[in-house]
Amino acid sequence: MIVNSWVLRAGGFGLIVGLTACASAQGKPDPGKFSGVLFGDLYSVGSHNTGRPDGRGGWFNRRFNLSYDRKLDAAWSMRLRVEFGDTGSGGHGTNVFSSEHSVDPFMKDAWLRYAVNGHKITFGLIPTPTYEANEDKLNYRPIEKTPVDLWRMGSSRDKGISVAGPIDAQKKFDYTLMVGDGSGTRSSKSGLHTLYGRIGYKLSPQVYLSVYADSWKRDRGVRWQTTMAEVFHSAPTTKLGLSVLNQRRTQPGRTAVDVDVISLYGEAKLSERMSPYARVDVVGDALSDADRIAYYRMSKDGKPTLFQAGLRYRVHENLELVPNVTFVSYRRGPTGVTPSQDVIFRLTFSLKF
């Protein structure tokens, strides 16, 4: 409650200051810019852990968002972003990937930002630092979610306030600190709060290190605490990324659960148009909510290992086609069950405008 109150007061105060500053700005106002992202898949299911014969193929519009960015003056800027897409979460119907619910647009970003001397203060419905290093360095989000996102261990958005910028004069070290109310893009609930922190280090022009931690107070006394270390290598012809993360989940009256994930990604640039890639995620535990993982509906009875490989083909600088295949195998879980594998073939498209 104290954190929630502080976030709301700080956000409200910043909003008033920002609007006052904008009102007094001189010169021709920036009209702002609209942009958008659309990506999805034509998919076919080779096999699935549920063993159901239906739901073997189809089309997913996984994401469509429309953004409006505007620079209000030399220091202040804003963003509004609306998003929607197929849920792909399965559920209890006969088709393992479909849902009978229509998809409603929702607000993904609604923030104001104040920037000074390389530091940024952002408040409102804002990006968390959970995925920022991975998505920035590897840039494969239209193909697949980052590990912490795919395995449902964190949120890309929250309502709160963040501070980010360089630590040293050479800008080798950078930081992001954030406090949020833990509600993500949903309606806020009292009693929830989340603290986030990330420090990055530019070891060389090609190598970047990132260390991240958060503490998320959820409903009914549940708390998730995440730590993550990542290293990225970016060169003109190759990209490599390694993520190692642990999440401890505690709840009053129950034994604490640790979820461990190791993820490795590699990509090679063969030409200006073609880049093959591969990724492997090893999860150390069976996940109780694995059947809610969108576009997969994995088994919650086994410990999953995900393999994915494909070819990124750039049709245009704003359009990419990616034929790819994902294979999910399972090791025996705590119930003694070893689920059958999942094999999914996709032709993924990604469009920016």
C-alpha positions in Angstrom: 0.0 0.0 0.0 2.9 2.4 0.8 4.6 1.6 -2.5 1.3 2.0 -4.4 0.6 5.4 -2.8 4.2 6.6 -3.5 4.0 5.5 -7.1 0.7 7.3 -7.7 1.8 10.5 -6.0 5.1 10.5 -7.8 3.4 9.8 -11.1 0.7 12.5 -10.5 3.3 15.1 -9.6 5.5 14.2 -12.6 2.4 14.5 -14.9 1.6 17.9 -13.6 5.2 19.1 -14.0 5.4 17.6 -17.5 2.3 19.2 -18.7 3.3 22.6 -17.2 6.7 22.4 -18.9 5.1 21.5 -22.2 2.6 24.3 -22.0 5.5 26.8 -21.6 7.6 25.3 -24.4 8.5 27.7 -27.2 8.6 27.0 -31.0 6.7 24.9 -33.3 5.3 21.8 -31.6 6.3 18.3 -32.8 3.3 16.7 -34.5 4.4 13.2 -33.4 4.8 10.0 -35.3 2.6 6.9 -35.7 4.2 3.5 -36.2 3.1 -0.1 -36.0 4.2 -3.7 -35.7 2.4 -6.8 -37.0 3.7 -10.4 -36.7 2.2 -13.9 -36.7 2.4 -17.4 -38.0 1.0 -19.9 -40.5 1.5 -23.0 -38.4 1.1 -26.8 -38.5 1.3 -29.1 -35.5 3.3 -32.2 -36.1 2.6 -33.7 -32.7 1.4 -32.5 -29.3 1.5 -33.7 -25.7 -2.2 -33.8 -25.5 -2.5 -36.3 -28.2 -5.5 -34.6 -29.7 -6.0 -35.1 -33.5 -7.6 -31.7 -34.0 -6.2 -28.2 -34.0 -3.4 -29.3 -36.4 -2.9 -26.1 -38.3 -4.0 -22.5 -38.7 -3.0 -18.9 -38.6 -2.1 -16.7 -35.6 -1.9 -12.9 -35.7 0.3 -13.0 -32.6 0.6 -9.2 -32.3 -0.5 -6.0 -33.8 0.3 -2.7 -32.1 -0.1 0.9 -33.1 2.1 3.5 -31.4 2.0 7.3 -31.2 5.3 8.9 -30.1 5.7 12.6 -29.6 8.5 14.8 -28.4 6.9 17.5 -26.3 10.0 19.7 -25.9 13.7 19.3 -25.4 13.3 17.2 -22.3 9.8 15.8 -22.3 8.4 13.0 -24.5 5.4 10.7 -24.5 4.1 7.4 -26.0 0.7 5.9 -26.4 0.5 2.3 -27.7 -2.6 0.1 -28.3 -2.1 -3.7 -28.9 -4.1 -6.8 -29.7 -3.5 -10.3 -31.0 -4.7 -13.9 -30.9 -4.4 -15.4 -27.5 -3.2 -18.8 -28.7 -3.6 -20.0 -25.1 -5.7 -23.1 -25.7 -8.1 -23.5 -22.7 -10.6 -26.3 -22.3 -12.0 -26.5 -25.8 -11.4 -29.3 -28.3 -8.8 -27.3 -30.3 -5.6 -27.1 -28.4 -4.6 -23.7 -29.7 -7.8 -21.8 -30.2 -10.1 -19.8 -27.9 -13.7 -18.9 -28.4 -13.1 -15.4 -27.0 -12.7 -12.4 -29.2 -9.6 -10.4 -28.8 -10.0 -6.9 -27.4 -7.4 -4.1 -27.9 -5.7 -3.0 -24.7 -3.4 -0.2 -23.7 0.2 -1.4 -23.8 2.0 1.9 -23.2 0.9 5.2 -21.8 3.8 7.2 -20.4 5.6 10.5 -20.0 9.4 10.7 -20.0 11.8 13.4 -18.7 15.3 13.1 -20.1 18.3 15.1 -18.8 22.1 14.5 -19.2 21.5 11.0 -20.6 19.2 9.9 -17.7 15.5 9.2 -18.2 12.6 9.3 -15.7 9.6 7.5 -17.1 6.2 7.1 -15.4 2.8 5.8 -16.2 2.1 2.4 -17.9 5.8 1.7 -18.8 8.2 -1.0 -20.0 9.9 -3.0 -17.2 13.6 -3.7 -17.4 12.9 -7.4 -17.4 13.3 -8.0 -21.2 15.0 -4.9 -22.4 18.6 -6.1 -22.7 17.7 -9.4 -24.5 15.3 -7.8 -26.9 17.6 -4.9 -27.7 20.7 -7.1 -28.4 19.2 -10.1 -30.1 16.1 -8.6 -31.8 14.2 -11.9 -32.3 11.0 -11.0 -30.5 8.7 -11.4 -33.6 9.9 -15.0 -33.9 9.8 -16.0 -30.2 9.5 -14.5 -26.7 12.5 -14.0 -24.5 13.1 -16.8 -22.0 11.6 -14.9 -19.0 8.6 -14.1 -21.0 8.0 -17.4 -22.7 8.2 -19.3 -19.4 5.7 -16.9 -17.7 8.2 -15.6 -15.2 7.8 -11.8 -15.6 5.9 -9.0 -17.3 7.0 -6.6 -20.0 4.8 -3.7 -18.6 3.8 -2.3 -15.3 2.3 0.9 -13.8 4.9 2.8 -11.9 8.1 5.0 -12.3 11.5 4.1 -13.6 14.9 5.8 -13.7 17.6 4.8 -16.2 20.9 6.0 -17.6 24.6 5.7 -17.6 26.6 5.2 -14.4 30.1 6.4 -15.5 31.4 9.1 -17.8 32.6 6.6 -20.4 29.0 5.1 -20.5 30.3 1.5 -20.1 27.9 0.9 -17.1 24.2 1.6 -17.3 21.3 1.0 -14.9 17.5 0.8 -14.7 15.6 1.0 -11.4 11.8 0.8 -11.2 9.0 0.5 -8.8 5.6 -0.7 -10.0 2.2 -1.9 -8.6 2.6 -5.4 -10.0 -0.6 -5.3 -12.1 1.0 -5.2 -15.6 -1.5 -4.0 -18.2 -4.5 -5.1 -16.1 -6.5 -3.1 -13.6 -4.5 -2.2 -10.5 -5.1 -4.2 -7.3 -4.2 -2.9 -3.8 -1.6 -4.8 -1.9 0.5 -5.7 -5.0 3.9 -4.2 -5.7 7.1 -5.0 -7.6 10.7 -3.7 -7.4 13.0 -4.0 -10.4 16.7 -3.4 -10.9 19.2 -4.0 -13.7 22.8 -3.1 -14.3 24.6 -3.5 -17.6 28.3 -3.4 -18.6 29.7 -2.9 -22.1 32.8 -5.1 -21.9 33.8 -4.3 -25.5 32.1 -3.0 -28.6 30.8 -6.5 -29.2 30.2 -7.9 -25.7 27.5 -6.7 -23.3 26.8 -8.1 -19.8 23.5 -7.6 -17.9 22.5 -8.5 -14.3 18.8 -8.3 -13.3 16.7 -8.8 -10.2 13.1 -8.2 -9.1 10.8 -8.9 -6.2 7.1 -9.3 -7.1 4.4 -9.3 -4.4 1.4 -11.1 -5.8 -2.1 -12.1 -4.6 -2.7 -14.2 -1.4 0.8 -13.6 0.0 2.6 -15.1 -3.0 6.0 -13.6 -3.8 8.2 -14.2 -6.8 11.8 -13.2 -6.7 13.8 -13.4 -9.9 17.6 -13.1 -10.6 19.0 -13.3 -14.1 22.5 -12.9 -15.7 22.9 -12.5 -19.4 25.8 -12.1 -21.8 25.5 -11.0 -25.5 27.9 -10.9 -28.3 26.9 -8.8 -31.3 29.2 -8.7 -34.4 28.4 -7.8 -38.1 27.9 -11.5 -39.0 27.0 -13.2 -35.7 24.8 -12.8 -32.7 25.1 -14.9 -29.5 23.1 -14.7 -26.3 23.2 -16.7 -23.0 20.6 -16.2 -20.3 20.7 -17.9 -16.9 17.8 -17.2 -14.5 16.3 -18.4 -11.3 12.9 -17.6 -9.8 11.9 -18.4 -6.2 8.2 -18.7 -5.6 7.0 -18.6 -2.1 3.5 -18.8 -0.5 2.5 -19.0 3.1 2.0 -22.5 4.3 3.7 -24.1 1.2 7.1 -25.2 0.3 9.1 -22.7 -1.8 9.5 -23.6 -5.5 12.6 -22.7 -7.5 12.3 -22.4 -11.3 15.7 -22.5 -13.2 16.1 -21.7 -16.9 19.2 -21.7 -19.2 18.7 -20.3 -22.7 21.2 -20.1 -25.5 20.6 -18.2 -28.8 22.8 -18.1 -31.9 22.4 -16.4 -35.3 24.7 -16.1 -38.3 24.4 -13.7 -41.2 25.0 -15.5 -44.5 24.0 -12.6 -46.7 22.1 -9.3 -46.5 18.9 -11.3 -46.7 19.5 -14.6 -45.0 20.3 -15.4 -41.4 19.9 -18.9 -39.9 19.4 -19.1 -36.2 18.9 -21.7 -33.4 17.8 -21.5 -29.8 17.6 -24.0 -26.9 16.0 -23.5 -23.5 16.4 -26.0 -20.7 13.9 -25.6 -17.8 15.0 -27.4 -14.6 11.4 -28.0 -13.3 8.0 -28.9 -14.4 5.8 -25.8 -14.6 2.4 -25.8 -13.0 1.1 -23.3 -15.5 2.8 -24.7 -18.6 -0.5 -25.5 -20.2 -1.2 -21.7 -20.3 1.9 -20.9 -22.4 0.5 -19.1 -25.4 0.8 -20.8 -28.8 2.2 -24.0 -27.3 0.0 -25.3 -24.5 2.9 -27.3 -23.1 2.5 -30.1 -20.5 2.7 -29.3 -16.8 3.7 -32.9 -16.0 7.2 -32.9 -17.4 10.4 -30.8 -17.3 10.6 -29.1 -20.8 13.5 -28.5 -23.1 12.8 -26.3 -26.1 14.7 -26.4 -29.4 14.0 -24.0 -32.2 15.7 -23.4 -35.5 14.9 -21.4 -38.6 16.0 -19.1 -41.3 15.4 -15.3 -41.2 14.8 -14.0 -44.7 14.6 -10.3 -45.2 12.2 -9.6 -48.0 12.4 -5.9 -47.3 14.0 -3.8 -44.6 10.5 -3.7 -42.9 9.3 -7.2 -43.8 10.8 -10.6 -42.7 9.7 -14.2 -43.4 11.0 -16.9 -41.1 10.4 -20.6 -41.8 11.1 -22.4 -38.5 10.4 -25.5 -36.4 10.1 -25.8 -32.6 10.6 -29.1 -30.8 9.7 -29.4 -27.1 10.8 -32.6 -25.3 10.0 -33.5 -21.7 12.0 -35.1 -18.9 10.1 -37.0 -16.2 8.3 -34.7 -13.8 7.5 -35.0 -10.1 4.4 -37.1 -10.8 6.6 -39.7 -12.6 5.0 -38.9 -16.0 7.1 -38.3 -19.1 4.9 -36.4 -21.6 5.1 -36.9 -25.4 6.9 -34.2 -27.4 5.5 -31.2 -29.2 6.6 -30.4 -32.8 5.3 -27.3 -34.4 6.2 -26.0 -37.9 5.8 -22.3 -38.6 6.1 -19.7 -41.4 6.5 -16.6 -39.3 6.1 -13.1 -40.8 7.1 -9.8 -39.3 6.1 -6.3 -40.6 7.0 -2.9 -39.4 5.5 0.4 -40.7 
